Amino acid sequence: MSMCKIKGPNKIEGEIKISGSKNSSLPIIAACILNGGKSTLYNVPDIKDTLGMLDILKDIGCRVRRKNNRIEIDSSNINKFEIDKELMNKMRSSVIIAGALIGRFRKARFSYPGGCDIGTRPIDLHIMGFKKLGINIDESTGYIVCKCDRIIPAEIQLDFPSVGATENLILSAILADGETIIRNVAMEPEIIDLQNFLNRMGAKVSGAGSNIIKIKGVKKLKDVSYNIMSDRIETGTFLSMAAMTAGNIELINANPEYIVPIINKLEETGCKIFKEKNRIILNAPRRLKAIGFQTFPYPGFPTDMQSIFLAMLTVSKGTAIVTENIFENRFKCVPELIKMGAKISVTGNSAVVIGCRRLIARDVKACDLRGGAALVCAAVKAKGITTIDNFELIQRGYENLNGKLKSLNIDIDIK
């Protein structure tokens, strides 16, 4: 277990480079299984989740070499088709490896995935889709055992645009004989990045970014090199942190097209934002205006940013209502923010935030990745030294957060 201490209040000022996307790297790392050869990935963030995914690949027989933000994966000698339960329990996204194993080997065995406790996240949609593709599913042993002789192309309608199910079904169908069509898919930018990677490898995937994806099966894939997109949630986090501290920040390697809902809401609070192709500059007012919002699947406001905006609104002027429509436990950071002087009340899936002028440093505990990031934002603004326990949860999604905050003149110490 790790912890960090942050001394505030501080104003975020300066320039940082946004790292590669966590939510894009994980499915792309899994997809490296499919070509049975060499894949070289650039701009992969050095975070606990990517390291965990690489550990699973090594466990099933892949050779992995890492140098800075470049990763070389050789999947030619995979000799195991079971995802280690202990490794899988560390993060939910590990379930995507199942789709890649099924796609290439027509079999996989895995347990129910772990990860942050932010609510019920069943993999029923994954299982339903696998069955549509002709995959036999046996859950009688407490594990999920998937087997088939061949992948049968199908038309699949998802009940909800699940990112994980969309990715898993794409990977399963890449080497099928014929065309698979998946409707009501997730439209996140990370799905586009996965499609681009797979097509660079020789796959035939189209439609990413819309609600219908088509996969024309191919016989063989090739070696590939690919550069991962920048992390839109890290981008939103630093913009929000600068906003709540009346700061000024310049982000490079940041794509404004992928965070339009975040930028729009920040502008509603009174922030001035300047956008270029790969650069975003934010100048915050002395105090933010309270604004309400609801989370929705992309292109709506992202659930991963809800906790962070919640923290930001605690020091805004006025009252805001925040509604969470994706995960029921996204308000787990609220009791910790209240310890710091925030005025928040939660009823059902909505939180009412009454802005206050300042927060007070306290000893708090991160309960999940994004809720932990919200506490970091609050700690930067709070008066005194805030201690955040379970800091390793935050490190699952933010590369070199310690170094980046220090470069922005934030007094932070990690132990």
VORORO-960971 format. One line per 5 residues: number of its first residue (from 1); their letters; for each residue x, y, z of C-alpha. Coordinates in steps of 0.25 Angstrom, whole numbers. Each point is the difference from the previous one (the first is absolute). Example, Ala and Ser with C-alpha at 12.3 -4.5 7.8 and 13.67 -1.06 7.14 Angstrom:
// VORORO-960971
1 = AS = 49 -18 31 ~ 6 14 -2
***
This chain:
// VORORO-960971
1 = MSMCK = 0 0 0 ~ 5 14 -3 ~ -4 14 4 ~ 3 14 -4 ~ 1 13 7
6 = IKGPN = -4 13 -8 ~ 2 14 6 ~ -10 11 -4 ~ -6 9 -4 ~ 7 1 -13
11 = KIEGE = -3 5 -14 ~ 3 -9 -12 ~ 9 8 -9 ~ 9 -5 -11 ~ 1 -10 -12
16 = IKISG = -1 -15 0 ~ 0 -11 -11 ~ -12 -10 1 ~ 3 -14 0 ~ -5 -11 -9
21 = SKNSS = -14 -5 3 ~ -2 -11 10 ~ -14 -4 -6 ~ 6 -1 -13 ~ 13 -7 3
26 = LPIIA = -7 -12 8 ~ -8 -5 -12 ~ 11 2 -10 ~ 10 -8 9 ~ -11 -11 0
31 = ACILN = -1 1 -15 ~ 15 -3 -1 ~ -4 -15 2 ~ -7 -1 -13 ~ 11 1 -10
36 = GGKST = 9 -11 6 ~ 12 9 -3 ~ 6 13 4 ~ -7 13 4 ~ 7 13 4
41 = LYNVP = -8 10 8 ~ 4 14 2 ~ -5 11 10 ~ -5 -11 10 ~ -1 6 14
46 = DIKDT = 8 -6 11 ~ -11 -3 10 ~ -5 -11 8 ~ -11 -5 -9 ~ 9 -1 -13
51 = LGMLD = 11 -7 9 ~ -11 -10 5 ~ -5 -2 -15 ~ 14 -3 -4 ~ 2 -10 12
56 = ILKDI = -12 -8 -5 ~ 6 0 -14 ~ 13 -5 5 ~ -7 -11 9 ~ -7 -6 -13
61 = GCRVR = 14 0 -7 ~ 2 13 -7 ~ 14 6 0 ~ -1 15 4 ~ 11 10 0
66 = RKNNR = -2 14 5 ~ 9 12 -2 ~ -6 13 6 ~ -14 2 -8 ~ 3 -10 -10
71 = IEIDS = -4 -15 1 ~ 3 -11 -9 ~ -9 -12 1 ~ 3 -14 -7 ~ -13 -9 1
76 = SNINK = 6 -11 -9 ~ 2 -10 12 ~ -13 1 8 ~ -2 -13 7 ~ -11 3 11
81 = FEIDK = -14 3 -3 ~ -4 3 15 ~ 1 14 5 ~ 6 0 14 ~ -11 2 11
86 = ELMNK = 9 8 9 ~ 5 9 -11 ~ -14 2 -6 ~ -6 4 14 ~ 9 12 -1
91 = MRSSV = -8 7 -11 ~ -13 -2 -8 ~ 6 4 -13 ~ 8 -13 0 ~ -13 -7 -5
96 = IIAGA = 4 5 -14 ~ 11 -10 -1 ~ -11 -11 -1 ~ -5 6 -13 ~ 14 0 -6
101 = LIGRF = 3 -15 4 ~ -14 -4 -5 ~ 3 7 -13 ~ 13 -6 -2 ~ -1 -14 7
106 = RKARF = -15 -2 1 ~ 1 -2 15 ~ 2 7 13 ~ -2 -2 15 ~ -1 11 10
111 = SYPGG = -7 5 13 ~ -9 12 2 ~ 9 12 -1 ~ 3 10 12 ~ 4 15 -1
116 = CDIGT = -6 12 7 ~ -12 -2 8 ~ -9 11 -7 ~ -12 -9 -1 ~ -6 -12 -7
121 = RPIDL = 7 -3 -13 ~ -5 -13 -5 ~ 7 -7 -12 ~ -14 -5 -5 ~ 2 8 -13
126 = HIMGF = 13 -6 -3 ~ -5 -14 3 ~ -13 2 -9 ~ 9 5 -11 ~ 9 -12 1
131 = KKLGI = -12 -9 -1 ~ -5 7 -13 ~ 14 -3 -6 ~ -2 -15 2 ~ 9 -1 13
136 = NIDES = -4 -10 10 ~ 0 6 14 ~ 1 -9 13 ~ -1 7 13 ~ -3 -12 9
141 = TGYIV = 14 -1 6 ~ 0 15 5 ~ 9 4 -12 ~ -5 4 -13 ~ 5 -10 -11
146 = CKCDR = -2 4 -14 ~ 2 -10 -12 ~ -4 -2 -14 ~ 5 -6 -13 ~ -2 12 -8
151 = IIPAE = -5 15 2 ~ -13 1 -7 ~ -3 14 -6 ~ -12 6 6 ~ -8 13 2
156 = IQLDF = 0 4 14 ~ -8 11 7 ~ 5 5 13 ~ -10 3 11 ~ 10 11 5
161 = PSVGA = 12 7 -7 ~ 10 -7 9 ~ 14 4 -4 ~ 6 -14 5 ~ -11 -8 -7
166 = TENLI = 3 8 -13 ~ 15 -3 1 ~ -2 -14 4 ~ -9 -3 -12 ~ 9 7 -10
171 = LSAIL = 12 -8 5 ~ -8 -13 -1 ~ -5 2 -14 ~ 13 5 -7 ~ 4 -14 -5
176 = ADGET = -14 -5 -3 ~ -5 -5 -13 ~ -9 11 -5 ~ -6 13 5 ~ -4 3 14
181 = IIRNV = -9 12 3 ~ -1 6 14 ~ -11 10 2 ~ -2 10 12 ~ 15 0 3
186 = AMEPE = 8 9 8 ~ 5 12 -8 ~ 12 5 9 ~ 13 5 -7 ~ 7 -12 6
191 = IIDLQ = -9 -9 -9 ~ 5 8 -12 ~ 15 -2 5 ~ -2 -15 1 ~ -6 -1 -14
196 = NFLNR = 11 8 -6 ~ 10 -9 7 ~ -7 -13 -5 ~ -1 6 -14 ~ 15 3 0
201 = MGAKV = 2 -15 4 ~ -8 -4 -12 ~ -14 -1 6 ~ -12 5 -7 ~ -8 8 10
206 = SGAGS = -9 12 -3 ~ -10 9 7 ~ 7 3 13 ~ -5 14 5 ~ -14 -4 -5
211 = NIIKI = -10 -9 7 ~ 2 -11 -11 ~ 13 -8 -2 ~ 3 -10 -11 ~ 11 -10 1
216 = KGVKK = 4 -8 -13 ~ 8 -12 4 ~ 14 -2 -5 ~ 8 -12 0 ~ 13 6 5
221 = LKDVS = 6 12 7 ~ 14 6 -1 ~ 10 7 9 ~ -3 14 4 ~ 5 13 6
226 = YNIMS = -10 10 6 ~ 0 13 8 ~ -11 0 11 ~ -9 13 0 ~ 1 9 12
231 = DRIET = -8 -1 13 ~ -13 8 -1 ~ -3 -3 15 ~ 14 5 5 ~ -2 12 -9
236 = GTFLS = -14 3 7 ~ 6 -2 13 ~ 11 10 -1 ~ -9 10 -6 ~ -10 -2 11
241 = MAAMT = 11 2 11 ~ 5 13 -7 ~ -14 5 0 ~ -3 -3 15 ~ 13 7 4
246 = AGNIE = -2 12 -8 ~ 12 -4 -8 ~ 5 0 -14 ~ 5 -12 -8 ~ 5 -4 -13
251 = LINAN = -1 -15 -5 ~ 8 -6 -11 ~ -3 -13 -7 ~ -15 3 3 ~ -11 -2 -10
256 = PEYIV = -12 10 3 ~ -9 -7 -10 ~ -1 -12 10 ~ -4 8 12 ~ -11 10 -6
261 = PIINK = -10 -3 11 ~ 11 3 11 ~ 5 13 -7 ~ -15 5 -2 ~ -3 -2 15
266 = LEETG = 13 6 4 ~ -3 12 -9 ~ -14 1 7 ~ 7 2 14 ~ 8 12 -6
271 = CKIFK = 13 -6 -5 ~ 6 5 -12 ~ 5 -11 -9 ~ 9 1 -12 ~ 1 -12 -9
276 = EKNRI = 10 -5 -11 ~ 1 -13 -7 ~ 9 -6 12 ~ 0 11 10 ~ -10 5 10
281 = ILNAP = 2 13 9 ~ -10 3 11 ~ 0 13 8 ~ -10 -1 12 ~ -7 11 7
286 = RRLKA = 2 4 14 ~ -13 -9 4 ~ -7 -9 -9 ~ -15 0 -2 ~ -8 -12 4
291 = IGFQT = -5 -8 -11 ~ -8 -13 -1 ~ 2 -12 -9 ~ -4 -15 -2 ~ 9 -11 -4
296 = FPYPG = -3 -8 -13 ~ 7 -10 -10 ~ 9 8 -10 ~ -2 10 -6 ~ -7 4 14
301 = FPTDM = 8 5 12 ~ 9 -12 4 ~ -3 -7 13 ~ 15 -1 3 ~ 0 15 1
306 = QSIFL = -12 1 10 ~ 8 -1 13 ~ 10 10 -5 ~ -10 10 -4 ~ -7 -2 13
311 = AMLTV = 12 4 8 ~ 2 12 -9 ~ -14 5 3 ~ 2 -1 15 ~ 6 14 -1
316 = SKGTA = -8 6 -11 ~ -10 11 2 ~ -15 -5 1 ~ -6 -13 1 ~ 1 -12 -10
321 = IVTEN = -7 -13 -3 ~ 9 -12 -5 ~ -7 -12 -5 ~ 7 -13 -2 ~ -7 -9 -11
326 = IFENR = 11 -11 -2 ~ 5 -5 13 ~ -8 0 14 ~ 13 1 9 ~ 7 12 -7
331 = FKCVP = -3 8 13 ~ 9 -7 9 ~ 9 12 1 ~ -11 8 6 ~ 2 -3 14
336 = ELIKM = 15 3 -1 ~ -3 13 -7 ~ -10 4 11 ~ 12 -3 10 ~ 7 11 -7
341 = GAKIS = -11 10 2 ~ -8 -3 -13 ~ -15 2 0 ~ -6 -12 -7 ~ -13 -8 2
346 = VTGNS = -3 -12 -8 ~ -13 -6 -4 ~ -1 -12 -9 ~ 8 3 -12 ~ 1 15 2
351 = AVVIG = 9 9 9 ~ -3 14 4 ~ 12 9 1 ~ 0 13 8 ~ 13 7 -4
356 = CRRLI = 9 5 12 ~ 11 10 0 ~ 11 -10 5 ~ 3 -14 3 ~ 8 -5 13
361 = ARDVK = 11 -10 -1 ~ -4 -13 7 ~ 5 -15 0 ~ -8 -7 -11 ~ -1 -13 -8
366 = ACDLR = -1 -3 -15 ~ -11 -10 -2 ~ 2 -1 -15 ~ 8 6 -11 ~ -8 12 -5
371 = GGAAL = -5 3 14 ~ 15 0 5 ~ 3 10 -11 ~ -11 8 5 ~ 6 0 14
376 = VCAAV = 14 5 -6 ~ -8 11 -7 ~ -6 4 14 ~ 13 -1 7 ~ 7 10 -10
381 = KAKGI = -11 10 4 ~ -1 -3 15 ~ 7 8 11 ~ 10 -9 7 ~ 7 -14 -2
386 = TTIDN = -10 -10 -6 ~ 4 -15 2 ~ -6 -9 -11 ~ 0 -15 3 ~ -1 -11 -11
391 = FELIQ = 8 9 -9 ~ 3 -13 -8 ~ -14 1 -6 ~ 2 13 -6 ~ 13 -5 -6
396 = RGYEN = -8 -10 -8 ~ -4 11 -9 ~ 10 12 1 ~ 14 -1 -5 ~ 11 7 8
401 = LNGKL = -11 8 7 ~ 10 4 11 ~ 10 6 -10 ~ -11 7 -8 ~ -5 6 12
406 = KSLNI = 13 5 5 ~ 3 6 -14 ~ -13 8 3 ~ 6 5 13 ~ -8 -9 9
411 = DIDIK = 6 -5 13 ~ -3 -15 0 ~ 7 -12 6 ~ -3 -14 -2 ~ 4 -11 9
***
